[in-house]
C-alpha cells in the first residue's frame, strides 16, 4: 500500500476501507436486483459467496498470525543491532592508538544518532535514509582502514572490531528487510481481488424479496465489517515500521543513553 495510507489516523483508514469496499457490496446488490432476479441464480450466488468468504477468512487468519510474528521478529532484530553497536563501542577501548580510538567512537556515535534522528523518519514512510547509509559506510571505512595492525595488540583489536562489525552488518540487513513488508506486487493484487469478490458476492446475496431482508442485511453488514477490519489489520502490521503498530527506535535510544554513561 502507498505510504500515505499508513499516515492516516486509524479511524480514517478504517473508514476509507469501509467506503471503498462498501460501494462494491452496493454494486453487487444492484447487479442482483437488476440482472439476477431468477430463483435459480440465488443458489449459484450463495455458493460463490460462501466459497469466497470461507477462503478469505482462512487466508486472513493465516496472514494475521504470520504478520504478528513479524512484529516480534523486527523488535528482536532491532534489539540485536542496537546491542551490536554497544558491543563495538565497548571493544573500541582495546584500540591502542588514542586518535584512532576517538575516531572510531565518533563514527559509532554519528551512525547511532543518525539511526535515531534520521533513519526512522524515512522508515515510517517506507524509505531508506541516504544519510544513515553514508554514516554506516564511514563507520565501516574507519574500522577496516584506519585501525592500525602493526603490533599483536593492534591486530587483536582489529580482529575483534571486524567480527563485531560483521555482526552489525547482518543485524542491520535483517532489520531493513522488513521495510517493504510481505504483501506486495502480485500478492497485494490477489488480496485486493479477494476482498472485492467477498464484498461483491455478499452484496449479491441481499434480496428484498426475502422475508428476513433486514436480518440478512445486518448479517452481511457484520460479515463485511469483520472482513474489512481484518484487512485493515493485515495492511497495518505488514509494514512494521509504519502505521499504528509500528516498531520504533526505542532499542537504539536505550543504547545511546548507555554509551553516554560509559567511561572507558
Secondary structure, 3 states (H helix, E strand, C coil): CCHHHHHCCHHHHHHHHHHHHHHHHHHHHHHHHHHCCCHHHHHHHHHHHHHHHHHHHHHHHHHHHHHHHHHHHHHHHHHHHHHHHHHHHHHHHHCCCHHHHHHHHHHHHHHHHHHHHHHHHHHCCCCCCHHHHHHHHHHHHHHHHHCCCCCHHHHHHHHHHHHHHHHHHHHHHHHHCCCCCCCCHHHHHHHHHHHHHHHHHHHHHCCCCCCCHHHHHHHHHHHHHHHHHHHHHHHHHHCCCCCCCCCCCHHHHHHHHHHHHCCC
